[in-house]
Amino acid sequence: MLTQLALFESPAQQVNAYVKPICLPAGLQYYSQYISSQVARDLITAVDASPWLDDLKRRVQHYGYRYDYKSRRINYDMYLGALPDWGQQLSLRMYVEGILPFVADQLIINEYLPGQGITPHIDCEPCFEDTIASLSLNSSCLMDFTQAETLETTSLLLDPSSLLVLSGEARYNWKHGIANRKKDKYNNQIIERNRRISLTFRKVIIK
Ligand SMILES: O=C(O)CCC(=O)C(=O)O
């Protein structure tokens, strides 16, 4: 069961336990093993206990505010309620640790079965504040980054239980995406994908 203690341990202890963030595009930070394997398992159980939406190619859950992928907008009518307790605790932890400059109020959960990905995109600029954080559960996957103007590309393997944070240049000027494939090649290794669940935390801008 998810307890507040498990999700929100002493921030100083947690920060010291991080592997030094690897920087790719400016504004990208990567924290490996942001949560323990037990917390990851408990989060998956909590997520799977809630209904999935299956109107996209991959299944999703939206919390805080519904996001309209076609119109790319958010307003008060789309308010769904507070994030679930475990989502609030993670948001608070990221804020207290200085990872997010706010307490996130919107969470999208994506499920990727092997072979599924997400089209390269920049998160909706008028909808969400700078800085988004995505927690990976259960499987690694290679995330690709493309500079929107120069088309320079780079990739980063997101490990299970890792946290990816995009802000500034990385959030606004680089597309991020995941190719539709069942295996990734990284550092000359072939890595099979399993079911991956990502939890992406954002703060909405309501005008
Ligand atoms: O799965 C991820 O880590 C990223 C999700 C994402 O880019 C999105 O929901 O817009």
The ligand as a Tripos MOL2 file, in Angstrom:
@<TRIPOS>MOLECULE
LIG
   10     9     1     0     0
SMALL
NO_CHARGES

@<TRIPOS>ATOM
      1 O1          5.8200    8.9250  -21.6960 O.co2     1 LIG1
      2 C1          6.5040    9.9000  -21.4400 C.2       1 LIG1
      3 O2          7.4820    9.8410  -20.6940 O.co2     1 LIG1
      4 C2          6.1970   11.2380  -22.0640 C.3       1 LIG1
      5 C3          4.7620   11.5190  -22.2030 C.3       1 LIG1
      6 C4          4.4890   12.7330  -23.0520 C.2       1 LIG1
      7 O3          5.3410   13.2170  -23.7430 O.2       1 LIG1
      8 C5          3.1630   13.3330  -23.0500 C.2       1 LIG1
      9 O4          2.2400   12.8300  -22.3830 O.co2     1 LIG1
     10 O5          2.9990   14.3750  -23.7390 O.co2     1 LIG1
@<TRIPOS>BOND
     1     1     2 2
     2     2     3 1
     3     2     4 1
     4     4     5 1
     5     5     6 1
     6     6     7 2
     7     6     8 1
     8     8     9 2
     9     8    10 1
@<TRIPOS>SUBSTRUCTURE
     1 LIG1         1 GROUP 0 **** ****
